[in-house]
Amino acid sequence: MPKNSLNQCSDLVVVDPVKLQWHMRRTSTCKSKFADQMDIGRSSLYRMLGGTAVRRSTVEFLAEQLQTSVQDLLTSTEVEFSPEEITSAWHDPEWEVIPETLMPLVPMSNGLVMRVAKVRHRVLPGEFGRGKVYDIRGMPSVVRHRCREALSRHATICRQLRDSPYIARNLTLSTSCDEGVWTSVDEWFESESLEQLLVRNPLPQKQLQTVMTAVAAAIETLHEHQIVGRELHPSRILVQNDARIVITDLELAKLLEVEGSVSDDWQRNHYRAPEVSAGESHPQADLFSFARIYLHAATGVSFEEDVNERGLLEELKLPSQLHKSLLSCLSPIWQDRPESISIIRALLNS
């Protein structure tokens, strides 16, 4: 059933993440405190932020707490945008979106919401890109100013690592005059995300080794340039048929020489190291993410639900050194993890 029909006639409704984020920013509090303040379950809040349907009664209660209407929180019930309307919404004179490739809204951990689509260069024939659009027009100006750094970080990092085959190559970053709509375009990479691949089955052994060795090499490259990915996730690893990979969506990566950003109000990412949510950034955070992504890829078991890490690792019956290293990567204490991802990479290669 289309979302529009769902909102009109069902007990289940879909909240617009952008509208909800605006109300959350207005309260100037973190997500967990917002849920407690509004007296709604945290799981319900995360479902709303993820664009998943929730009970209408929950949204009615939330609207009452926010002193707004239910309709103000729901996704639009109007007809779908025409291709011309979608294209113009990107505010980019260089690229045009291919409407049928436009993906649903994706809420990011720091509260930004983006949409991804394949885009076509308006002048150069056969030139395509992976475009992302962020619409922050509903946010107060002070919040927009804070978003500027995060929105430009992906392009900054891609340019620093332009020669790396494992990092997305950014082509352009632009914004509307009021800085309300941002557009970022990477070089097109014909692929599926690792998350999409794992919906079907765990990776075959040969592909697993090729993919995860490349992911380890990508992380090693980041660390060599004093960058911590800190939000590594299967959805941000793009995989081609021949198992070539690139890591993308680095808006939340951390440049170590820059002051830390407050992260205790980020949405939960089950692959994120625990210390990141406390505002710390160390290269070992990416080793924690790597180990969880490895277990997901090897077993097909997603960490979106609580799982027994040690049990999964035992099932794999890995060589003892690799088993020991991955186990130490999963430690909640960052000092207990290996000093470098190169150790894991060497074990995978052997």
KEKE-3310 file (N, C-alpha, C; in steps of 0.2 Angstrom, whole numbers, plus 5000, padded with zeros to 4 digits):
npx = (5004:5003:5012:5004:4991:4991:4993:4981:4970:4973:4977:4990:5003:5014:5027:5034:5051:5059:5051:5049:5062:5064:5056:5062:5075:5071:5068:5080:5087:5093:5090:5086:5082:5072:5062:5059:5054:5043:5036:5035:5039:5056:5059:5048:5051:5063:5058:5049:5059:5065:5057:5047:5031:5020:5009:4994:4988:4999:5006:4996:4996:5009:5009:5000:5007:5017:5010:5004:4997:4992:4993:5003:5014:5014:5019:5018:5002:5000:5000:5013:5028:5031:5043:5049:5047:5054:5067:5070:5070:5082:5091:5103:5112:5121:5118:5105:5092:5088:5072:5066:5076:5076:5079:5071:5069:5083:5087:5100:5113:5116:5105:5103:5094:5094:5092:5095:5100:5103:5111:5112:5123:5121:5126:5137:5138:5133:5139:5138:5132:5132:5120:5117:5104:5101:5089:5087:5078:5068:5074:5080:5090:5102:5104:5106:5118:5126:5125:5132:5146:5146:5140:5149:5159:5160:5164:5176:5184:5184:5191:5204:5207:5208:5215:5213:5207:5197:5189:5174:5173:5172:5163:5156:5150:5136:5125:5109:5104:5100:5106:5098:5095:5106:5117:5126:5138:5144:5156:5149:5146:5143:5134:5129:5124:5132:5124:5112:5115:5117:5104:5099:5108:5122:5139:5147:5162:5174:5171:5168:5181:5187:5180:5180:5194:5196:5188:5195:5207:5203:5199:5212:5218:5210:5214:5228:5227:5224:5210:5195:5182:5171:5156:5155:5146:5136:5127:5134:5144:5148:5147:5153:5150:5162:5167:5174:5175:5169:5169:5157:5147:5153:5150:5150:5162:5177:5189:5205:5212:5204:5193:5182:5165:5149:5141:5131:5118:5115:5107:5104:5117:5120:5133:5142:5155:5155:5161:5161:5149:5150:5157:5171:5185:5194:5205:5203:5190:5185:5189:5181:5168:5172:5174:5161:5154:5160:5156:5143:5143:5148:5140:5127:5119:5111:5116:5106:5098:5099:5113:5122:5138:5150:5146:5142:5155:5162:5155:5160:5172:5186:5203:5215:5222:5216:5203:5205:5210:5198:5189:5195:5194:5180:5179:5171:5179:5190:5204:5208:5207:5216:5230:5231:5222:5229:5234:5224:5221:5232:5231:5219:5223:5232)
npy = (4994:5011:5025:5036:5032:5024:5034:5039:5030:5020:5013:5013:5025:5036:5045:5061:5062:5073:5084:5080:5080:5094:5098:5092:5098:5110:5109:5108:5096:5080:5064:5053:5060:5068:5058:5054:5066:5068:5058:5046:5030:5025:5017:5019:5032:5030:5023:5031:5041:5034:5032:5022:5014:5019:5017:5027:5033:5035:5045:5055:5057:5062:5074:5081:5084:5091:5102:5104:5099:5083:5081:5089:5082:5071:5062:5069:5070:5073:5071:5061:5069:5077:5073:5085:5093:5087:5087:5101:5103:5100:5110:5112:5117:5109:5096:5083:5075:5057:5053:5040:5033:5039:5037:5032:5044:5045:5045:5052:5048:5060:5068:5074:5073:5063:5061:5049:5048:5042:5053:5064:5072:5088:5093:5085:5071:5054:5055:5051:5052:5049:5055:5066:5073:5086:5093:5106:5116:5117:5119:5129:5144:5144:5131:5127:5132:5125:5113:5115:5112:5098:5094:5097:5090:5077:5079:5086:5076:5066:5073:5074:5061:5057:5049:5036:5020:5015:5024:5035:5045:5062:5073:5086:5099:5108:5122:5129:5147:5151:5142:5131:5120:5107:5099:5085:5077:5062:5052:5040:5024:5008:4998:4988:4991:4984:4981:4979:4967:4958:4956:4945:4934:4927:4932:4923:4913:4916:4929:4936:4937:4944:4956:4961:4962:4973:4982:4983:4989:5001:5007:5008:5017:5028:5030:5033:5045:5052:5051:5046:5035:5032:5030:5019:5007:4994:4999:5009:5004:5001:4989:4981:4969:4962:4962:4973:4988:5003:5015:5026:5041:5050:5060:5060:5057:5059:5071:5070:5081:5091:5099:5089:5084:5086:5071:5064:5064:5057:5046:5029:5018:5002:4997:5006:5011:5011:5021:5032:5038:5044:5055:5053:5050:5039:5030:5016:5015:5012:4999:4992:4993:4987:4974:4970:4972:4962:4950:4951:4950:4938:4929:4933:4938:4952:4966:4975:4970:4964:4953:4938:4941:4934:4921:4920:4922:4911:4901:4903:4897:4902:4904:4904:4916:4926:4925:4928:4941:4948:4946:4954:4966:4968:4973:4983:4992:5004:5004:4991:4985:4980:4989:4994:4993:4987:4975:4966:4966:4960:4947:4943:4943:4932)
npz = (5000:4996:5004:5005:5005:5016:5026:5026:5028:5038:5054:5056:5053:5044:5049:5045:5044:5043:5047:5060:5065:5065:5075:5086:5086:5090:5103:5108:5114:5117:5108:5116:5128:5123:5119:5132:5137:5130:5133:5126:5119:5116:5106:5097:5094:5086:5076:5070:5065:5056:5046:5047:5049:5062:5076:5074:5086:5094:5087:5088:5101:5103:5095:5102:5113:5108:5104:5091:5075:5070:5057:5053:5056:5048:5033:5017:5010:4997:4979:4970:4967:4951:4938:4934:4945:4955:4950:4950:4963:4967:4965:4958:4945:4937:4937:4934:4942:4940:4940:4943:4950:4963:4980:4996:5010:5020:5037:5045:5058:5065:5064:5052:5036:5022:5004:4991:4974:4957:4946:4931:4921:4915:4903:4899:4889:4894:4907:4924:4941:4959:4967:4982:4991:5003:5013:5023:5026:5035:5047:5061:5058:5066:5068:5055:5052:5060:5053:5042:5042:5044:5032:5022:5025:5020:5006:5008:5014:5004:4994:5000:5000:4986:4978:4982:4979:4987:4992:4990:4976:4976:4966:4966:4976:4981:4986:4989:4988:5000:5008:5012:5005:5001:4989:4985:4975:4970:4960:4949:4954:4949:4958:4973:4990:5004:5014:5007:4999:5009:5013:5006:5008:5018:5013:5001:5005:4997:4992:5003:5009:5000:5000:5013:5016:5007:5013:5025:5020:5016:5028:5034:5025:5028:5041:5040:5035:5046:5049:5056:5053:5060:5059:5052:5042:5035:5025:5020:5013:4997:4985:4970:4957:4955:4968:4971:4981:4988:5001:5006:5010:5021:5029:5043:5047:5056:5058:5065:5069:5071:5082:5093:5090:5097:5101:5108:5105:5094:5083:5086:5081:5077:5074:5078:5088:5106:5113:5104:5105:5116:5114:5111:5100:5092:5082:5084:5085:5073:5071:5079:5073:5061:5065:5068:5056:5049:5055:5052:5038:5036:5043:5040:5050:5056:5065:5069:5078:5095:5097:5100:5100:5103:5102:5088:5083:5087:5080:5067:5066:5064:5059:5073:5077:5069:5074:5088:5086:5080:5091:5101:5094:5096:5109:5122:5127:5121:5122:5123:5111:5095:5090:5077:5061:5051:5056:5056:5043:5037:5043:5036:5023:5024)
capx = (5000:5007:5012:4999:4985:4993:4992:4974:4965:4975:4979:4997:5004:5021:5029:5040:5057:5062:5046:5050:5068:5063:5053:5067:5080:5068:5068:5087:5088:5095:5084:5083:5078:5066:5057:5056:5050:5037:5032:5034:5044:5062:5059:5043:5054:5067:5054:5047:5064:5067:5051:5043:5025:5019:5001:4991:4987:5006:5007:4991:4999:5015:5006:4997:5013:5021:5005:5004:4992:4994:4994:5009:5019:5014:5022:5013:4997:4999:5002:5020:5031:5033:5050:5052:5047:5060:5074:5071:5071:5089:5094:5109:5112:5125:5116:5098:5091:5084:5067:5065:5081:5076:5077:5067:5072:5087:5089:5107:5114:5116:5099:5102:5090:5096:5089:5100:5098:5107:5110:5115:5126:5116:5130:5142:5134:5136:5142:5133:5135:5128:5119:5113:5101:5099:5084:5086:5075:5063:5077:5082:5096:5107:5105:5109:5125:5130:5125:5137:5152:5145:5138:5155:5165:5161:5168:5183:5188:5185:5196:5210:5209:5206:5219:5212:5202:5192:5185:5170:5177:5167:5163:5154:5146:5133:5120:5105:5107:5099:5109:5093:5096:5113:5118:5133:5138:5150:5157:5144:5149:5138:5135:5124:5127:5133:5117:5107:5118:5116:5097:5098:5112:5129:5143:5152:5169:5179:5169:5169:5188:5189:5176:5182:5201:5196:5186:5201:5212:5199:5200:5219:5219:5207:5218:5234:5226:5221:5203:5191:5176:5166:5150:5155:5139:5135:5124:5139:5149:5146:5150:5152:5150:5168:5168:5177:5171:5170:5166:5154:5143:5158:5148:5150:5169:5181:5196:5207:5215:5198:5189:5177:5158:5145:5137:5127:5111:5115:5103:5108:5120:5123:5139:5146:5159:5152:5165:5159:5142:5152:5161:5178:5186:5200:5205:5201:5182:5183:5190:5175:5164:5174:5172:5153:5152:5163:5152:5136:5144:5150:5134:5120:5115:5112:5117:5101:5095:5105:5115:5128:5144:5155:5143:5143:5162:5163:5152:5164:5178:5191:5210:5215:5224:5210:5197:5207:5210:5192:5186:5198:5191:5173:5179:5168:5185:5194:5211:5209:5207:5222:5233:5230:5218:5234:5235:5218:5221:5237:5228:5214:5227:5236)
capy = (5000:5017:5028:5041:5028:5022:5039:5042:5026:5015:5014:5015:5031:5037:5052:5064:5063:5080:5088:5078:5083:5101:5099:5089:5103:5116:5107:5108:5091:5074:5060:5049:5064:5070:5053:5054:5072:5068:5052:5040:5025:5027:5013:5022:5038:5028:5020:5038:5044:5029:5032:5016:5016:5018:5018:5034:5035:5037:5051:5059:5059:5066:5080:5085:5086:5097:5107:5104:5095:5076:5081:5093:5078:5066:5063:5073:5066:5075:5066:5061:5075:5076:5073:5092:5096:5083:5090:5108:5103:5099:5117:5111:5118:5105:5089:5082:5068:5053:5052:5033:5031:5042:5033:5035:5048:5041:5049:5050:5048:5067:5072:5076:5068:5064:5056:5047:5046:5043:5059:5064:5078:5091:5095:5080:5065:5048:5057:5050:5053:5047:5062:5066:5080:5087:5098:5108:5122:5118:5120:5136:5146:5142:5124:5126:5134:5119:5108:5116:5108:5091:5093:5098:5085:5071:5082:5087:5069:5063:5076:5072:5054:5056:5043:5030:5016:5013:5030:5038:5051:5067:5078:5093:5100:5115:5123:5135:5153:5152:5136:5127:5113:5105:5094:5082:5072:5057:5048:5035:5017:5003:4993:4988:4992:4978:4980:4976:4961:4953:4954:4939:4928:4930:4932:4917:4914:4920:4936:4938:4938:4950:4962:4963:4964:4979:4987:4985:4993:5008:5010:5009:5023:5034:5031:5036:5052:5055:5052:5041:5034:5032:5028:5014:5003:4990:5003:5014:5001:5000:4983:4979:4962:4959:4963:4980:4992:5010:5018:5033:5045:5051:5066:5060:5055:5063:5073:5070:5087:5096:5098:5084:5086:5082:5066:5060:5064:5054:5040:5023:5014:4996:4996:5011:5009:5014:5027:5038:5041:5048:5060:5051:5048:5035:5025:5009:5014:5009:4992:4989:4993:4982:4967:4969:4971:4956:4945:4952:4948:4931:4925:4935:4940:4959:4969:4979:4967:4962:4946:4936:4942:4928:4915:4921:4921:4904:4897:4904:4893:4905:4903:4906:4923:4930:4924:4932:4948:4950:4946:4960:4972:4969:4975:4989:4997:5005:5003:4984:4983:4981:4996:4996:4988:4983:4968:4962:4966:4955:4941:4941:4941:4926)
capz = (5000:4996:5010:5005:5007:5023:5031:5025:5030:5042:5061:5055:5049:5043:5051:5041:5048:5042:5051:5067:5067:5066:5082:5091:5086:5093:5110:5110:5118:5113:5106:5122:5132:5119:5120:5139:5138:5126:5136:5121:5119:5112:5100:5093:5091:5081:5070:5066:5062:5051:5041:5048:5051:5069:5077:5074:5093:5096:5084:5090:5108:5102:5092:5108:5118:5104:5103:5084:5072:5068:5049:5053:5058:5044:5027:5013:5007:4990:4974:4970:4963:4944:4937:4934:4952:4958:4947:4952:4970:4969:4965:4955:4938:4933:4937:4935:4945:4936:4945:4945:4955:4969:4985:5001:5014:5025:5042:5048:5065:5068:5063:5045:5032:5015:4999:4986:4967:4951:4943:4925:4919:4910:4897:4896:4888:4898:4913:4929:4947:4964:4970:4988:4993:5010:5013:5030:5026:5040:5053:5062:5055:5070:5066:5048:5053:5063:5048:5036:5043:5043:5025:5018:5027:5015:5000:5011:5015:4997:4991:5003:4998:4979:4974:4985:4975:4991:4995:4985:4973:4976:4960:4967:4982:4980:4990:4987:4990:5008:5012:5014:5001:4999:4984:4985:4969:4969:4954:4949:4955:4948:4964:4978:4996:5007:5017:5002:4997:5015:5014:5003:5011:5020:5008:5000:5008:4993:4991:5010:5010:4995:5002:5020:5015:5004:5019:5030:5017:5016:5035:5034:5021:5032:5047:5038:5034:5052:5049:5059:5050:5066:5057:5047:5042:5029:5020:5018:5009:4990:4982:4963:4956:4956:4975:4972:4986:4990:5006:5005:5016:5026:5033:5050:5049:5061:5057:5072:5072:5073:5089:5093:5090:5102:5097:5112:5103:5088:5083:5087:5075:5080:5072:5080:5094:5111:5115:5099:5107:5122:5111:5110:5093:5091:5076:5087:5085:5067:5072:5082:5067:5056:5067:5068:5049:5047:5058:5048:5031:5037:5045:5038:5055:5057:5072:5070:5084:5099:5095:5104:5096:5104:5099:5081:5081:5088:5074:5061:5067:5060:5062:5080:5077:5067:5080:5094:5084:5080:5097:5104:5091:5099:5116:5123:5130:5115:5123:5123:5104:5092:5088:5070:5057:5047:5059:5054:5036:5036:5044:5031:5017:5025)
cpx = (5004:5007:5006:4992:4985:4991:4984:4969:4967:4977:4986:4998:5012:5023:5035:5046:5060:5057:5048:5057:5068:5061:5058:5073:5077:5068:5075:5089:5090:5089:5081:5079:5072:5060:5054:5052:5043:5032:5030:5040:5050:5062:5054:5047:5059:5064:5052:5053:5067:5062:5047:5036:5024:5011:5000:4990:4994:5007:5003:4994:5005:5013:5003:5002:5017:5016:5005:4998:4995:4997:5001:5015:5020:5018:5016:5008:4996:5001:5010:5022:5032:5040:5053:5052:5053:5067:5075:5072:5078:5094:5102:5109:5116:5122:5108:5097:5087:5079:5066:5070:5081:5074:5073:5072:5077:5089:5096:5108:5114:5110:5097:5098:5092:5092:5095:5097:5104:5106:5114:5117:5122:5119:5134:5138:5137:5139:5137:5136:5130:5127:5115:5110:5099:5095:5083:5083:5070:5067:5079:5088:5102:5109:5108:5116:5129:5130:5130:5143:5151:5143:5144:5160:5166:5165:5175:5187:5189:5190:5203:5212:5207:5209:5217:5206:5196:5187:5181:5174:5171:5168:5161:5150:5143:5128:5116:5107:5106:5102:5104:5093:5103:5113:5125:5133:5144:5150:5152:5148:5144:5139:5128:5127:5127:5127:5112:5109:5116:5109:5096:5102:5119:5133:5147:5159:5174:5177:5169:5176:5190:5186:5179:5190:5201:5193:5191:5206:5209:5200:5207:5220:5216:5212:5225:5234:5223:5214:5200:5184:5170:5159:5149:5149:5139:5131:5128:5145:5146:5150:5148:5152:5156:5171:5173:5172:5173:5166:5163:5150:5148:5156:5150:5157:5172:5188:5199:5210:5210:5195:5183:5170:5154:5141:5133:5120:5110:5110:5107:5111:5123:5130:5144:5149:5156:5155:5163:5153:5144:5156:5168:5179:5193:5200:5202:5193:5181:5185:5184:5169:5165:5172:5165:5151:5155:5158:5145:5137:5145:5144:5127:5116:5116:5112:5111:5097:5100:5106:5121:5134:5149:5152:5144:5150:5164:5161:5156:5170:5184:5198:5211:5217:5219:5204:5199:5207:5203:5188:5189:5195:5184:5173:5176:5174:5190:5201:5213:5209:5214:5224:5231:5226:5223:5235:5230:5219:5226:5235:5223:5218:5231:5231)
cpy = (5006:5021:5033:5038:5026:5027:5041:5037:5020:5017:5015:5021:5032:5044:5055:5065:5070:5085:5086:5080:5090:5102:5097:5095:5109:5115:5108:5102:5085:5069:5056:5054:5067:5065:5053:5060:5071:5062:5047:5036:5027:5023:5016:5028:5036:5026:5026:5041:5040:5029:5026:5018:5014:5019:5026:5037:5038:5044:5057:5062:5064:5073:5084:5088:5092:5103:5109:5099:5088:5077:5085:5088:5072:5067:5066:5068:5068:5070:5066:5067:5073:5076:5080:5095:5093:5086:5097:5108:5103:5105:5116:5112:5113:5098:5089:5075:5064:5050:5045:5030:5034:5038:5036:5040:5043:5046:5047:5051:5055:5071:5074:5071:5069:5059:5055:5046:5046:5049:5059:5071:5082:5093:5089:5073:5059:5049:5056:5051:5050:5053:5061:5073:5080:5093:5100:5114:5123:5119:5127:5138:5144:5135:5123:5128:5128:5113:5109:5112:5101:5089:5094:5093:5079:5073:5083:5081:5066:5066:5075:5065:5052:5051:5036:5026:5014:5018:5033:5044:5057:5072:5085:5093:5107:5116:5129:5141:5154:5146:5131:5120:5112:5099:5091:5077:5068:5054:5042:5028:5012:4998:4992:4989:4985:4976:4976:4969:4956:4952:4947:4933:4931:4929:4925:4918:4918:4927:4939:4941:4944:4957:4965:4965:4971:4984:4988:4989:5000:5011:5012:5016:5029:5035:5034:5043:5056:5056:5045:5041:5035:5030:5023:5009:5000:4994:5008:5011:4999:4994:4982:4972:4958:4960:4969:4984:4999:5012:5025:5035:5046:5058:5066:5058:5060:5065:5074:5077:5092:5094:5093:5088:5082:5077:5062:5060:5061:5048:5034:5020:5008:4994:5001:5009:5013:5021:5033:5041:5045:5054:5059:5049:5045:5031:5018:5009:5011:5001:4988:4988:4988:4975:4965:4968:4965:4950:4945:4949:4941:4926:4927:4938:4948:4961:4974:4977:4965:4955:4945:4936:4936:4922:4914:4919:4914:4899:4897:4899:4895:4903:4907:4913:4927:4930:4929:4939:4951:4951:4952:4966:4974:4971:4982:4994:4998:5003:4995:4981:4984:4988:4998:4991:4984:4976:4964:4961:4960:4948:4938:4939:4934:4920)
cpz = (5000:5002:5011:5008:5014:5028:5031:5029:5035:5049:5061:5051:5049:5045:5047:5045:5048:5047:5059:5069:5069:5073:5087:5091:5090:5101:5113:5115:5114:5112:5112:5127:5129:5120:5127:5140:5136:5129:5131:5121:5114:5105:5095:5090:5085:5075:5066:5062:5056:5045:5041:5051:5059:5070:5077:5081:5096:5094:5086:5097:5107:5099:5098:5112:5114:5102:5095:5082:5070:5061:5048:5054:5052:5037:5022:5010:5000:4985:4973:4965:4956:4943:4937:4941:4956:4956:4950:4959:4972:4968:4962:4947:4934:4932:4937:4937:4940:4941:4947:4950:4962:4975:4991:5005:5019:5031:5044:5055:5068:5067:5056:5042:5025:5010:4993:4979:4962:4948:4936:4924:4914:4903:4894:4895:4891:4904:4919:4936:4953:4968:4977:4989:5000:5010:5021:5030:5032:5047:5054:5059:5059:5069:5060:5048:5055:5058:5043:5036:5041:5035:5021:5020:5022:5009:5002:5011:5008:4993:4994:5001:4991:4976:4977:4981:4980:4994:4989:4983:4972:4970:4961:4973:4981:4985:4987:4990:4998:5012:5015:5011:4999:4994:4984:4979:4969:4962:4954:4950:4955:4954:4968:4985:4999:5011:5013:5000:5003:5017:5012:5007:5014:5014:5007:5003:5004:4993:4998:5011:5006:4998:5008:5020:5012:5009:5024:5027:5017:5023:5036:5031:5025:5038:5046:5037:5040:5052:5052:5056:5055:5065:5052:5048:5036:5023:5017:5014:5002:4987:4975:4963:4957:4963:4976:4977:4986:4996:5005:5011:5022:5030:5040:5052:5053:5059:5063:5074:5073:5079:5088:5093:5094:5098:5102:5110:5096:5088:5084:5081:5078:5078:5074:5087:5100:5113:5110:5102:5113:5120:5110:5103:5093:5085:5078:5086:5078:5067:5075:5077:5062:5058:5067:5061:5047:5049:5054:5042:5031:5039:5043:5043:5056:5064:5073:5076:5088:5098:5100:5100:5097:5101:5091:5079:5082:5082:5068:5060:5062:5063:5069:5081:5075:5072:5085:5092:5084:5086:5101:5101:5094:5106:5117:5125:5124:5116:5122:5115:5101:5090:5081:5066:5052:5050:5056:5046:5034:5038:5039:5025:5018:5025)
residu = (MET:PRO:LYS:ASN:SER:LEU:ASN:GLN:CYS:SER:ASP:LEU:VAL:VAL:VAL:ASP:PRO:VAL:LYS:LEU:GLN:TRP:HIS:MET:ARG:ARG:THR:SER:THR:CYS:LYS:SER:LYS:PHE:ALA:ASP:GLN:MET:ASP:ILE:GLY:ARG:SER:SER:LEU:TYR:ARG:MET:LEU:GLY:GLY:THR:ALA:VAL:ARG:ARG:SER:THR:VAL:GLU:PHE:LEU:ALA:GLU:GLN:LEU:GLN:THR:SER:VAL:GLN:ASP:LEU:LEU:THR:SER:THR:GLU:VAL:GLU:PHE:SER:PRO:GLU:GLU:ILE:THR:SER:ALA:TRP:HIS:ASP:PRO:GLU:TRP:GLU:VAL:ILE:PRO:GLU:THR:LEU:MET:PRO:LEU:VAL:PRO:MET:SER:ASN:GLY:LEU:VAL:MET:ARG:VAL:ALA:LYS:VAL:ARG:HIS:ARG:VAL:LEU:PRO:GLY:GLU:PHE:GLY:ARG:GLY:LYS:VAL:TYR:ASP:ILE:ARG:GLY:MET:PRO:SER:VAL:VAL:ARG:HIS:ARG:CYS:ARG:GLU:ALA:LEU:SER:ARG:HIS:ALA:THR:ILE:CYS:ARG:GLN:LEU:ARG:ASP:SER:PRO:TYR:ILE:ALA:ARG:ASN:LEU:THR:LEU:SER:THR:SER:CYS:ASP:GLU:GLY:VAL:TRP:THR:SER:VAL:ASP:GLU:TRP:PHE:GLU:SER:GLU:SER:LEU:GLU:GLN:LEU:LEU:VAL:ARG:ASN:PRO:LEU:PRO:GLN:LYS:GLN:LEU:GLN:THR:VAL:MET:THR:ALA:VAL:ALA:ALA:ALA:ILE:GLU:THR:LEU:HIS:GLU:HIS:GLN:ILE:VAL:GLY:ARG:GLU:LEU:HIS:PRO:SER:ARG:ILE:LEU:VAL:GLN:ASN:ASP:ALA:ARG:ILE:VAL:ILE:THR:ASP:LEU:GLU:LEU:ALA:LYS:LEU:LEU:GLU:VAL:GLU:GLY:SER:VAL:SER:ASP:ASP:TRP:GLN:ARG:ASN:HIS:TYR:ARG:ALA:PRO:GLU:VAL:SER:ALA:GLY:GLU:SER:HIS:PRO:GLN:ALA:ASP:LEU:PHE:SER:PHE:ALA:ARG:ILE:TYR:LEU:HIS:ALA:ALA:THR:GLY:VAL:SER:PHE:GLU:GLU:ASP:VAL:ASN:GLU:ARG:GLY:LEU:LEU:GLU:GLU:LEU:LYS:LEU:PRO:SER:GLN:LEU:HIS:LYS:SER:LEU:LEU:SER:CYS:LEU:SER:PRO:ILE:TRP:GLN:ASP:ARG:PRO:GLU:SER:ILE:SER:ILE:ILE:ARG:ALA:LEU:LEU:ASN:SER)
# end
